[in-house]
């Protein structure tokens, strides 16, 4: 797989292809082409500012008022536009400064969380703090006194669903949704009275590809064996991926009339009985004969009336 920006991909691909064919002719590689897949990451852009002489003004010298932008030094109103980051336009961001203020993991996480890999994204330095806060929460969770050896079914379900979802998203390069799943996990796991040590381990492994430094800190704090860098990604147990409660859609003559939240694998008779007592459905059934019932297990009950 080749991953690269669209502005550089052509020449880079040519160079790689030339050298690969040389290596093939020399007998060092066995494939004719170096890449089977091409993915272009989107460009990160940022707002730039210009004065009346079309000279660019650095963002630190700009003040916003009621949707307009002014030069702090002269008071002159500026024009503003979204541009590709460039030194000449003074809208670039120095990674070292972001790392100094927020940490390398927060910077990595924000870049991946901005949106889908291929899409263009607008940089917002203030938004990096949101990723920093999430990492702080994760560290507090991983080093909490509530971490215990005892396991609970609810926590194990959260852990196994996390590694299943994050693993699939990383394989398809959907890093933004992988991070969203980690944030959802944190919201749910912190509601529990205790955190099983096994689930903390799984969560650290899920976070590691995205924020390796902090994940390694949690791993070391919990004294898990070896280094997290060499730990295999955990496999999810299918048993914990199944829903115990499902939504049954109830239709009358093919039209949606209600939804029932019931335990999984209910029988047709049980669903019909529950539906006939539902306040939104009972009025459609009173005094009418049932012609037939169409039942799809764990999904649908359609009552056809005469």
C-alpha positions as a Markdown table, in Angstrom:
| # | Residue | x | y | z |
|---|---|---|---|---|
| 1 | Unk | 0.0 | 0.0 | 0.0 |
| 2 | Unk | 1.2 | 3.5 | -0.9 |
| 3 | Unk | -0.1 | 6.3 | 1.4 |
| 4 | Unk | 0.9 | 9.8 | 0.3 |
| 5 | Unk | -0.3 | 13.3 | -0.5 |
| 6 | Unk | -1.8 | 14.0 | -3.9 |
| 7 | Unk | 0.7 | 16.8 | -4.5 |
| 8 | Unk | 3.7 | 14.4 | -4.2 |
| 9 | Unk | 2.3 | 11.1 | -5.2 |
| 10 | Unk | 3.1 | 11.1 | -8.9 |
| 11 | Unk | 6.8 | 11.5 | -8.7 |
| 12 | Unk | 7.2 | 9.4 | -5.6 |
| 13 | Unk | 5.3 | 6.6 | -7.2 |
| 14 | Unk | 7.4 | 6.9 | -10.4 |
| 15 | Unk | 10.7 | 6.7 | -8.4 |
| 16 | Unk | 9.4 | 3.8 | -6.4 |
| 17 | Unk | 8.3 | 2.0 | -9.5 |
| 18 | Unk | 11.6 | 2.5 | -11.3 |
| 19 | Unk | 13.7 | 1.2 | -8.4 |
| 20 | Unk | 11.4 | -1.7 | -7.8 |
| 21 | Unk | 11.8 | -2.8 | -11.4 |
| 22 | Unk | 15.6 | -2.6 | -11.1 |
| 23 | Unk | 15.4 | -4.8 | -8.0 |
| 24 | Unk | 13.1 | -7.2 | -9.8 |
| 25 | Unk | 15.5 | -7.4 | -12.8 |
| 26 | Unk | 18.3 | -8.1 | -10.3 |
| 27 | Unk | 16.3 | -10.9 | -8.7 |
| 28 | Unk | 15.9 | -9.2 | -5.2 |
| 29 | Unk | 12.1 | -8.9 | -5.3 |
| 30 | Unk | 9.5 | -11.2 | -6.8 |
| 31 | Unk | 6.7 | -8.8 | -7.8 |
| 32 | Unk | 6.5 | -6.7 | -10.9 |
| 33 | Unk | 4.9 | -3.7 | -9.2 |
| 34 | Unk | 5.7 | -2.1 | -5.8 |
| 35 | Unk | 2.2 | -1.3 | -4.7 |
| 36 | Unk | -1.2 | -2.9 | -4.9 |
| 37 | Unk | -3.2 | -0.1 | -3.3 |
| 38 | Unk | -3.1 | 3.7 | -3.3 |
| 39 | Unk | -4.5 | 5.9 | -0.6 |
| 40 | Unk | -4.1 | 9.7 | -0.7 |
| 41 | Unk | -4.5 | 11.5 | 2.6 |
| 42 | Unk | -6.4 | 14.8 | 2.5 |
| 43 | Unk | -4.6 | 18.1 | 2.8 |
| 44 | Unk | -4.8 | 20.0 | 6.1 |
| 45 | Unk | -5.6 | 23.7 | 5.4 |
| 46 | Unk | -5.7 | 26.8 | 7.7 |
| 47 | Unk | -7.1 | 30.3 | 7.6 |
| 48 | Unk | -4.7 | 33.0 | 6.3 |
| 49 | Unk | -5.0 | 36.8 | 6.5 |
| 50 | Unk | -4.0 | 39.6 | 4.1 |
| 51 | Unk | -4.0 | 43.4 | 4.4 |
| 52 | Unk | -4.8 | 46.0 | 1.8 |
| 53 | Unk | -1.4 | 45.6 | 0.2 |
| 54 | Unk | -2.0 | 41.8 | -0.1 |
| 55 | Unk | 0.7 | 41.1 | 2.4 |
| 56 | Unk | 0.1 | 38.2 | 4.7 |
| 57 | Unk | -0.4 | 38.8 | 8.4 |
| 58 | Unk | 0.6 | 36.2 | 11.0 |
| 59 | Unk | -2.4 | 34.7 | 13.0 |
| 60 | Unk | -0.9 | 35.9 | 16.3 |
| 61 | Unk | -1.3 | 39.5 | 15.1 |
| 62 | Unk | -4.9 | 39.0 | 14.1 |
| 63 | Unk | -8.0 | 39.8 | 16.2 |
| 64 | Unk | -11.5 | 38.7 | 15.4 |
| 65 | Unk | -14.5 | 40.9 | 16.1 |
| 66 | Unk | -18.1 | 40.0 | 15.0 |
| 67 | Unk | -16.9 | 37.7 | 12.2 |
| 68 | Unk | -14.3 | 40.3 | 10.9 |
| 69 | Unk | -10.6 | 40.2 | 11.2 |
| 70 | Unk | -8.3 | 43.1 | 12.2 |
| 71 | Unk | -4.5 | 43.6 | 12.5 |
| 72 | Unk | -3.8 | 44.1 | 16.2 |
| 73 | Unk | -0.9 | 46.4 | 15.4 |
| 74 | Unk | -2.6 | 48.8 | 12.9 |
| 75 | Unk | -6.3 | 48.2 | 13.4 |
| 76 | Unk | -6.7 | 47.6 | 9.7 |
| 77 | Unk | -9.4 | 45.2 | 8.6 |
| 78 | Unk | -8.0 | 42.2 | 6.9 |
| 79 | Unk | -9.3 | 39.8 | 4.3 |
| 80 | Unk | -9.4 | 36.1 | 5.2 |
| 81 | Unk | -9.5 | 32.8 | 3.3 |
| 82 | Unk | -8.8 | 29.1 | 3.8 |
| 83 | Unk | -5.5 | 28.2 | 2.2 |
| 84 | Unk | -3.1 | 25.2 | 2.1 |
| 85 | Unk | -0.6 | 25.6 | 4.9 |
| 86 | Unk | 2.4 | 27.5 | 3.6 |
| 87 | Unk | 5.4 | 29.5 | 5.1 |
| 88 | Unk | 4.7 | 32.3 | 2.6 |
| 89 | Unk | 1.1 | 32.6 | 3.8 |
| 90 | Unk | 2.1 | 32.5 | 7.5 |
| 91 | Unk | -0.6 | 30.0 | 8.2 |
| 92 | Unk | 1.6 | 27.0 | 8.9 |
| 93 | Unk | 1.7 | 25.2 | 12.3 |
| 94 | Unk | 5.0 | 24.1 | 13.8 |
| 95 | Unk | 4.5 | 20.6 | 15.3 |
| 96 | Unk | 7.2 | 21.2 | 17.9 |
| 97 | Unk | 5.1 | 24.0 | 19.4 |
| 98 | Unk | 2.0 | 21.8 | 19.6 |
| 99 | Unk | 3.9 | 19.0 | 21.1 |
| 100 | Unk | 5.4 | 21.4 | 23.7 |
| 101 | Unk | 1.9 | 22.6 | 24.7 |
| 102 | Unk | -0.2 | 19.5 | 24.3 |
| 103 | Unk | 2.0 | 16.5 | 23.9 |
| 104 | Unk | 2.9 | 14.3 | 20.9 |
| 105 | Unk | 0.0 | 11.9 | 21.5 |
| 106 | Unk | -2.6 | 14.7 | 21.6 |
| 107 | Unk | -1.2 | 16.1 | 18.3 |
| 108 | Unk | -1.3 | 12.6 | 16.7 |
| 109 | Unk | -4.8 | 12.0 | 18.0 |
| 110 | Unk | -6.2 | 15.3 | 16.8 |
| 111 | Unk | -4.8 | 14.9 | 13.3 |
| 112 | Unk | -6.5 | 11.5 | 13.0 |
| 113 | Unk | -9.7 | 12.7 | 14.6 |
| 114 | Unk | -10.2 | 15.7 | 12.3 |
| 115 | Unk | -12.0 | 13.6 | 9.7 |
| 116 | Unk | -11.8 | 10.7 | 7.2 |
| 117 | Unk | -8.3 | 10.1 | 5.9 |
| 118 | Unk | -8.9 | 11.2 | 2.3 |
| 119 | Unk | -10.9 | 14.4 | 3.1 |
| 120 | Unk | -9.5 | 17.9 | 3.4 |
| 121 | Unk | -9.5 | 19.3 | 6.9 |
| 122 | Unk | -9.3 | 22.7 | 8.5 |
| 123 | Unk | -6.7 | 23.1 | 11.3 |
| 124 | Unk | -7.9 | 24.5 | 14.6 |
| 125 | Unk | -5.3 | 24.6 | 17.3 |
| 126 | Unk | -7.8 | 25.1 | 20.1 |
| 127 | Unk | -9.4 | 21.8 | 19.2 |
| 128 | Unk | -6.2 | 19.9 | 20.2 |
| 129 | Unk | -7.1 | 20.5 | 23.8 |
| 130 | Unk | -10.2 | 18.2 | 23.4 |
| 131 | Unk | -7.9 | 15.3 | 22.5 |
| 132 | Unk | -5.6 | 16.3 | 25.4 |
| 133 | Unk | -8.6 | 16.1 | 27.8 |
| 134 | Unk | -9.5 | 12.7 | 26.5 |
| 135 | Unk | -6.0 | 11.4 | 27.1 |
| 136 | Unk | -6.0 | 12.8 | 30.6 |
| 137 | Unk | -9.3 | 10.9 | 31.3 |
| 138 | Unk | -7.8 | 7.7 | 29.9 |
| 139 | Unk | -4.7 | 8.0 | 32.1 |
| 140 | Unk | -6.9 | 8.7 | 35.2 |
| 141 | Unk | -9.0 | 5.6 | 34.2 |
| 142 | Unk | -5.9 | 3.4 | 33.7 |
| 143 | Unk | -4.2 | 4.4 | 36.9 |
| 144 | Unk | -7.4 | 4.6 | 39.1 |
| 145 | Unk | -7.8 | 3.0 | 42.4 |
| 146 | Unk | -11.0 | 1.5 | 41.0 |
| 147 | Unk | -8.9 | -1.0 | 38.9 |
| 148 | Unk | -9.5 | -4.5 | 40.3 |
| 149 | Unk | -8.7 | -8.1 | 39.4 |
| 150 | Unk | -12.4 | -9.1 | 39.6 |
| 151 | Unk | -14.2 | -9.1 | 36.3 |
| 152 | Unk | -17.7 | -8.1 | 35.4 |
| 153 | Unk | -19.8 | -9.1 | 32.4 |
| 154 | Unk | -20.8 | -5.5 | 31.7 |
| 155 | Unk | -17.1 | -4.3 | 31.7 |
| 156 | Unk | -16.0 | -7.3 | 29.6 |
| 157 | Unk | -18.6 | -6.5 | 27.0 |
| 158 | Unk | -17.4 | -2.9 | 26.7 |
| 159 | Unk | -13.8 | -4.1 | 26.4 |
| 160 | Unk | -14.4 | -6.8 | 23.8 |
| 161 | Unk | -16.6 | -4.4 | 21.7 |
| 162 | Unk | -13.9 | -1.8 | 21.9 |
| 163 | Unk | -11.1 | -3.9 | 20.6 |
| 164 | Unk | -13.4 | -5.4 | 17.9 |
| 165 | Unk | -14.5 | -1.9 | 16.6 |
| 166 | Unk | -11.1 | -0.2 | 16.9 |
| 167 | Unk | -9.4 | -3.1 | 15.2 |
| 168 | Unk | -11.8 | -3.1 | 12.2 |
| 169 | Unk | -11.5 | 0.7 | 11.9 |
| 170 | Unk | -7.7 | 0.7 | 11.9 |
| 171 | Unk | -7.6 | -2.1 | 9.3 |
| 172 | Unk | -9.7 | 0.1 | 7.0 |
| 173 | Unk | -7.8 | 3.3 | 7.9 |
| 174 | Unk | -10.8 | 4.9 | 9.5 |
| 175 | Unk | -8.8 | 6.4 | 12.4 |
| 176 | Unk | -11.4 | 9.1 | 13.2 |
| 177 | Unk | -14.1 | 6.5 | 14.0 |
| 178 | Unk | -11.7 | 4.4 | 15.9 |
| 179 | Unk | -11.0 | 7.3 | 18.2 |
| 180 | Unk | -14.7 | 8.0 | 18.5 |
| 181 | Unk | -15.2 | 4.4 | 19.7 |
| 182 | Unk | -12.5 | 5.0 | 22.4 |
| 183 | Unk | -14.2 | 8.1 | 23.6 |
| 184 | Unk | -17.6 | 6.3 | 23.7 |
| 185 | Unk | -15.9 | 3.5 | 25.7 |
| 186 | Unk | -14.5 | 6.0 | 28.2 |
| 187 | Unk | -18.0 | 7.5 | 28.7 |
| 188 | Unk | -19.5 | 4.1 | 29.5 |
| 189 | Unk | -16.7 | 2.4 | 31.4 |
| 190 | Unk | -16.3 | 5.3 | 33.9 |
| 191 | Unk | -20.0 | 4.8 | 34.9 |
| 192 | Unk | -19.1 | 1.4 | 36.4 |
| 193 | Unk | -18.2 | 1.1 | 40.1 |
| 194 | Unk | -14.9 | -0.7 | 39.2 |
| 195 | Unk | -12.6 | -1.4 | 36.2 |
| 196 | Unk | -11.4 | -5.0 | 35.7 |
| 197 | Unk | -7.6 | -5.0 | 35.1 |
| 198 | Unk | -8.2 | -7.2 | 32.0 |
| 199 | Unk | -10.4 | -4.5 | 30.5 |
| 200 | Unk | -7.8 | -1.8 | 31.3 |
| 201 | Unk | -5.2 | -3.9 | 29.4 |
| 202 | Unk | -7.5 | -4.3 | 26.4 |
| 203 | Unk | -8.2 | -0.5 | 26.3 |
| 204 | Unk | -4.5 | 0.3 | 26.5 |
| 205 | Unk | -3.9 | -2.1 | 23.6 |
| 206 | Unk | -6.7 | -0.4 | 21.6 |
| 207 | Unk | -5.3 | 3.0 | 22.2 |
| 208 | Unk | -1.6 | 2.1 | 21.5 |
| 209 | Unk | -1.7 | 2.5 | 17.7 |
| 210 | Unk | -3.2 | 6.0 | 18.0 |
| 211 | Unk | -1.5 | 7.4 | 21.2 |
| 212 | Unk | 1.4 | 5.1 | 21.9 |
| 213 | Unk | 3.2 | 7.1 | 24.6 |
| 214 | Unk | 0.3 | 7.4 | 27.0 |
| 215 | Unk | -0.9 | 3.8 | 26.4 |
| 216 | Unk | 2.6 | 2.6 | 27.3 |
| 217 | Unk | 2.5 | 4.6 | 30.5 |
| 218 | Unk | -0.7 | 2.9 | 31.5 |
| 219 | Unk | 0.7 | -0.5 | 30.5 |
| 220 | Unk | 3.8 | 0.1 | 32.7 |
| 221 | Unk | 1.8 | 1.5 | 35.6 |
| 222 | Unk | -0.3 | -1.6 | 35.7 |
| 223 | Unk | 2.8 | -3.8 | 35.4 |
| 224 | Unk | 1.6 | -5.8 | 32.5 |
| 225 | Unk | 4.2 | -8.1 | 31.1 |
| 226 | Unk | 6.8 | -6.8 | 28.6 |
| 227 | Unk | 6.4 | -3.7 | 26.5 |
| 228 | Unk | 3.1 | -2.7 | 24.9 |
| 229 | Unk | 5.0 | -2.1 | 21.7 |
| 230 | Unk | 5.5 | -5.8 | 21.3 |
| 231 | Unk | 2.1 | -7.0 | 22.6 |
| 232 | Unk | -0.2 | -8.4 | 20.0 |
| 233 | Unk | -3.5 | -6.7 | 19.4 |
| 234 | Unk | -6.2 | -8.5 | 21.4 |
| 235 | Unk | -8.9 | -10.7 | 19.8 |
| 236 | Unk | -12.5 | -10.0 | 20.7 |
| 237 | Unk | -14.6 | -12.8 | 22.0 |
| 238 | Unk | -17.7 | -13.2 | 19.8 |
| 239 | Unk | -19.8 | -14.0 | 22.8 |
| 240 | Unk | -19.5 | -10.4 | 24.1 |
| 241 | Unk | -20.4 | -8.9 | 20.8 |
| 242 | Unk | -24.0 | -10.2 | 20.8 |
| 243 | Unk | -26.8 | -7.9 | 22.1 |
| 244 | Unk | -28.8 | -9.3 | 25.0 |
| 245 | Unk | -31.6 | -6.8 | 24.2 |
| 246 | Unk | -32.8 | -6.1 | 20.7 |
| 247 | Unk | -35.3 | -3.8 | 19.1 |
| 248 | Unk | -38.3 | -5.6 | 17.5 |
| 249 | Unk | -40.1 | -3.5 | 14.9 |
| 250 | Unk | -43.9 | -3.9 | 15.0 |
| 251 | Unk | -45.9 | -3.2 | 11.9 |
| 252 | Unk | -49.7 | -3.3 | 11.2 |
| 253 | Unk | -50.4 | -4.1 | 7.6 |
| 254 | Unk | -46.9 | -3.2 | 6.7 |
| 255 | Unk | -46.8 | 0.2 | 8.4 |
| 256 | Unk | -44.6 | 0.9 | 11.4 |
| 257 | Unk | -46.7 | 1.3 | 14.6 |
| 258 | Unk | -44.2 | 0.7 | 17.3 |
| 259 | Unk | -40.9 | -0.7 | 18.6 |
| 260 | Unk | -40.3 | -3.1 | 21.4 |
| 261 | Unk | -37.1 | -3.3 | 23.4 |
| 262 | Unk | -37.0 | -7.0 | 24.6 |
| 263 | Unk | -34.5 | -9.7 | 25.3 |
| 264 | Unk | -33.0 | -11.5 | 22.4 |
| 265 | Unk | -34.6 | -14.6 | 20.8 |
| 266 | Unk | -38.2 | -14.0 | 21.8 |
| 267 | Unk | -40.8 | -16.2 | 20.2 |
| 268 | Unk | -43.5 | -15.0 | 17.8 |
| 269 | Unk | -46.2 | -15.5 | 20.4 |
| 270 | Unk | -44.3 | -13.6 | 23.0 |
| 271 | Unk | -43.7 | -10.6 | 20.7 |
| 272 | Unk | -47.4 | -10.6 | 19.6 |
| 273 | Unk | -48.5 | -10.7 | 23.3 |
| 274 | Unk | -46.2 | -7.7 | 24.1 |
| 275 | Unk | -47.3 | -5.8 | 21.0 |
| 276 | Unk | -51.0 | -6.3 | 21.8 |
| 277 | Unk | -50.5 | -4.5 | 25.1 |
| 278 | Unk | -48.4 | -1.7 | 23.7 |
| 279 | Unk | -50.3 | 1.7 | 24.1 |
| 280 | Unk | -49.4 | 2.8 | 20.5 |
| 281 | Unk | -50.5 | -0.5 | 19.0 |
| 282 | Unk | -53.5 | -1.8 | 20.9 |
| 283 | Unk | -55.8 | 0.7 | 19.2 |
| 284 | Unk | -55.1 | -0.8 | 15.8 |
| 285 | Unk | -55.9 | -4.3 | 17.0 |
| 286 | Unk | -59.2 | -3.8 | 18.9 |
| 287 | Unk | -62.1 | -5.5 | 17.3 |
| 288 | Unk | -60.2 | -6.7 | 14.2 |
| 289 | Unk | -59.4 | -10.2 | 13.1 |
| 290 | Unk | -55.8 | -11.2 | 12.4 |
| 291 | Unk | -55.3 | -12.6 | 8.9 |
| 292 | Unk | -51.7 | -13.6 | 9.3 |
| 293 | Unk | -48.5 | -12.7 | 11.1 |
| 294 | Unk | -45.1 | -12.3 | 9.4 |
| 295 | Unk | -42.3 | -12.8 | 11.9 |
| 296 | Unk | -38.5 | -12.2 | 11.4 |
| 297 | Unk | -36.6 | -13.4 | 14.6 |
| 298 | Unk | -35.0 | -10.6 | 16.5 |
| 299 | Unk | -36.1 | -8.0 | 14.0 |
| 300 | Unk | -39.7 | -7.7 | 12.9 |
| 301 | Unk | -43.4 | -8.6 | 13.6 |
| 302 | Unk | -45.9 | -7.6 | 10.9 |
| 303 | Unk | -49.5 | -8.2 | 11.8 |
| 304 | Unk | -51.8 | -8.4 | 8.8 |
| 305 | Unk | -55.4 | -7.6 | 9.6 |
| 306 | Unk | -58.5 | -8.6 | 7.6 |
